[in-house]
Every structure is written in structure tokens, then in C-alpha cells.
Amino acid sequence: MVSVQNRQFQFPLNISYQEFLPYYRGEVNKVEVVDSKGQTLWVNAKHFRPFLTSNGIRAYFCMTIDGQGNLISLKKY
């Protein structure tokens, strides 16, 4: 059995409340972000819903995924 390690990505997200509404409603499913190493990632928008405020989402995140690309955690800094 091959052991595949978890991977971490750090990235900023700066999106206004109005800009995030289509994601919140499920009209758009994936949020494109660029991590600190320049890699483009597509993250399911539902994972960002808890972080939405009246000002939108303005934070730096650390995301951990498993070897199959499944989200383990998404933390705001």
C-alpha cells in the first residue's frame, strides 16, 4: 500500500459580498485561488460560506487536502 501525504496550501481570498453571492447561491461552484507558490487551485465554494460576512470574504487561508484531493480542513488566519 502506498502512503500519500496530506498537502497544505496557503492563499488570500478577497471577494466582496456581492461578488460572492453567485457562489453562495450555488450558481457558481468553484472559486479560483492562487496559492503562495503561484499554483492555481479550484476550491468548492461551499467551503467558504461560513466565512462570508457583510463585507465579503477578506482573509488568508490555509487549506489541507488528503492524497485524493479531498478537503481535510480550511482555516482562516
C-alpha positions as CSV (number, residue, x, y, z in Angstrom):
1,M,0.0,0.0,0.0
2,V,1.4,3.4,-1.0
3,S,1.1,6.1,1.6
4,V,0.1,9.5,0.2
5,Q,0.7,12.5,2.4
6,N,-1.6,15.4,3.1
7,R,-0.8,18.7,1.3
8,Q,-1.2,22.2,2.5
9,F,-1.8,25.4,0.5
10,Q,-1.9,29.0,1.8
11,F,-3.7,31.7,-0.2
12,P,-5.5,35.0,0.2
13,L,-9.1,35.5,-0.7
14,N,-10.5,39.0,-1.2
15,I,-14.1,39.0,-2.6
16,S,-17.0,41.3,-1.8
17,Y,-20.3,40.2,-0.5
18,Q,-22.0,41.0,-3.9
19,E,-19.3,39.1,-5.9
20,F,-19.7,36.0,-3.7
21,L,-23.5,35.8,-3.9
22,P,-23.5,33.6,-7.1
23,Y,-21.1,31.2,-5.3
24,Y,-23.3,31.3,-2.1
25,R,-26.4,30.5,-4.1
26,G,-24.8,27.6,-5.9
27,E,-24.9,29.3,-9.3
28,V,-21.1,29.0,-9.5
29,N,-19.5,26.0,-7.8
30,K,-15.7,26.6,-7.8
31,V,-13.7,29.5,-6.5
32,E,-10.3,30.0,-8.3
33,V,-7.5,31.0,-5.9
34,V,-3.7,31.2,-6.4
35,D,-1.6,29.9,-3.5
36,S,1.5,31.4,-2.1
37,K,3.7,29.4,-4.5
38,G,1.7,30.5,-7.6
39,Q,-0.3,27.4,-8.1
40,T,-3.9,27.9,-9.3
41,L,-6.5,25.9,-7.2
42,W,-10.2,25.4,-7.7
43,V,-12.0,25.1,-4.3
44,N,-15.6,24.2,-3.9
45,A,-17.4,27.5,-3.0
46,K,-19.5,25.8,-0.2
47,H,-16.4,25.6,1.9
48,F,-16.1,29.4,2.0
49,R,-19.8,30.0,3.0
50,P,-19.1,30.0,6.8
51,F,-16.5,32.8,6.3
52,L,-18.9,35.2,4.4
53,T,-19.7,38.5,6.2
54,S,-21.4,41.6,5.1
55,N,-18.0,42.8,3.9
56,G,-17.5,39.7,1.9
57,I,-14.5,37.4,2.5
58,R,-11.2,39.1,3.1
59,A,-8.8,36.7,4.7
60,Y,-5.7,34.5,4.3
61,F,-6.5,30.8,4.4
62,C,-4.6,27.5,5.0
63,M,-6.2,24.5,3.3
64,T,-5.2,20.9,3.9
65,I,-6.2,18.2,1.5
66,D,-5.6,14.4,1.5
67,G,-3.8,12.4,-1.2
68,Q,-7.0,12.1,-3.2
69,G,-7.6,15.9,-3.2
70,N,-10.4,15.8,-0.6
71,L,-10.6,18.7,1.8
72,I,-9.5,18.0,5.3
73,S,-9.5,21.5,6.7
74,L,-9.9,25.1,5.7
75,K,-8.7,27.6,8.3
76,K,-8.8,31.4,8.2
77,Y,-5.9,33.4,9.5
